[in-house]
């Protein structure tokens, strides 16, 4: 069996793009999302390019299901060399309108599920003495913003989870890294938001103001392929015109 990359939260933007990059690099890619059907076009794209991919349905917030998922992949697909946790949960809502239930839901998906995914990946990697665990972060990982109390607290918590795993398992050969996506992504979701905000006649984005999915995917690949004597824990990427 060949090497395997698991993408938890393999949506239509960053997750699927990272899947294509690792398939290009020779990995069998396991795309994990709640709906297998929604992964079908991404599986087809990887296979059309000569790669190998499988789709798995799982709710990342379900600890027992996640534990079973990793065991199934290890048994039926191959040893997991790379795991990316990329689940979303981006929520913008005024604090006074944010219920306790919503706050907990965002935390469960953006933070708790990341811990479970990272823990299960490390559980299988540690005995082999190597592996890479990657976490997708955001601007909210580093600072809170108005209307982002739930999301920012969850993403900051995920960053702390990643730091803790890196310190605990790095000496044993597991590279844990956190990638801060600090800017707009050139994805269908972003363009839909622009149309909702500016209308159907919205002007096109400023050149190079949105990060291409392939550019972002290459950053994850770079983190994974770093030599052990120069590991990066945190990489932040943004367009040149992005204020920060």
C-alpha positions, -999 to 999 in steps of 0.1 A, spaced: 0 0 0 12 35 -8 13 67 12 -19 83 22 -31 119 28 -63 125 47 -82 158 42 -108 164 69 -131 191 57 -124 185 20 -147 213 7 -149 228 -27 -121 253 -22 -89 248 -1 -96 212 9 -101 199 -26 -72 219 -39 -48 204 -13 -61 170 -22 -52 176 -59 -17 188 -49 -10 157 -27 -24 134 -54 0 150 -78 28 143 -54 20 106 -54 -4 102 -24 -36 84 -23 -59 111 -11 -89 105 13 -114 133 10 -135 134 42 -167 155 44 -202 150 56 -215 141 21 -197 116 -1 -217 128 -31 -203 163 -29 -168 149 -31 -175 131 -64 -164 159 -88 -131 163 -68 -125 126 -69 -131 127 -107 -107 156 -112 -79 138 -93 -84 106 -112 -86 124 -145 -51 138 -137 -38 103 -130 -41 104 -92 -58 82 -67 -85 93 -43 -113 80 -21 -142 97 -5 -154 91 31 -185 105 48 -180 116 85 -191 143 109 -158 155 123 -175 164 155 -183 128 162 -154 114 182 -163 77 178 -169 81 141 -136 99 136 -117 72 155 -134 45 133 -126 65 102 -89 67 108 -88 30 116 -107 22 84 -83 43 63 -52 27 79 -67 -8 73 -82 -4 38 -62 23 21 -28 25 37 -6 42 63 -16 78 69 14 101 62 -4 134 61 -35 147 78 -50 181 71 -78 195 93 -96 220 72 -132 222 85 -148 256 83 -174 271 106 -167 308 96 -196 326 114 -201 364 114 -228 375 139 -230 403 164 -222 392 199 -256 401 213 -272 379 186 -249 350 192 -266 323 213 -248 299 235 -258 271 212 -243 288 182 -211 295 201 -208 259 211 -215 246 175 -188 268 161 -163 257 187 -172 220 182 -165 222 145 -136 246 143 -117 236 175 -129 204 191 -131 185 158 -96 196 150 -83 182 183 -100 149 176 -86 147 140 -51 156 151 -51 132 180 -63 103 158 -37 111 131 -9 112 157 -21 80 172 -13 61 140 18 82 130 37 82 163 45 45 164 61 49 129 81 79 140 70 102 111 41 120 97 26 155 91 -4 170 107 -16 203 92 -43 228 104 -60 255 84 -61 288 103 -74 322 95 -70 359 104 -93 351 133 -67 326 147 -46 356 157 -70 383 165 -107 387 172 -129 410 151 -162 426 156 -189 400 150 -165 371 152 -165 362 189 -175 326 183 -153 320 153 -122 338 166 -123 320 199 -126 286 181 -98 294 156 -75 307 184 -82 275 203 -74 254 173 -41 273 170 -33 264 206 -42 228 200 -18 227 171 10 243 192 5 218 219 6 188 195 37 202 178 55 205 211 44 171 223 50 151 192 76 170 172 105 154 190 90 120 180 91 129 143 56 143 138 56 176 120 26 197 132 20 230 113 -6 257 113 -12 278 82 -29 312 86 -49 321 55 -49 359 60 -69 372 31 -95 364 5 -95 331 -14 -104 329 -51 -133 305 -46 -169 302 -56 -180 311 -20 -161 344 -21 -175 354 -54 -210 346 -42 -204 369 -12 -192 397 -36 -224 393 -57 -245 394 -26 -228 426 -14 -223 445 -46 -250 430 -69 -246 411 -102 -227 440 -118 -200 440 -92 -166 450 -105 -140 423 -107 -116 420 -78 -84 439 -79 -57 418 -97 -39 395 -73 -62 405 -44 -75 370 -40 -53 339 -33 -55 312 -60 -64 278 -47 -33 262 -63 -11 288 -46 -26 280 -12 -22 242 -18 14 247 -27 20 262 7 7 231 24 29 209 2 59 231 12 52 226 49 49 189 45 82 185 25 104 206 48 135 188 62 134 179 98 162 203 107 141 233 96 105 227 104 80 256 103 52 256 129 33 285 115 31 300 80 9 330 72 1 338 36 -18 367 21 -20 387 -12 5 415 -16 -23 441 -15 -39 427 17 -36 452 46 -22 436 78 
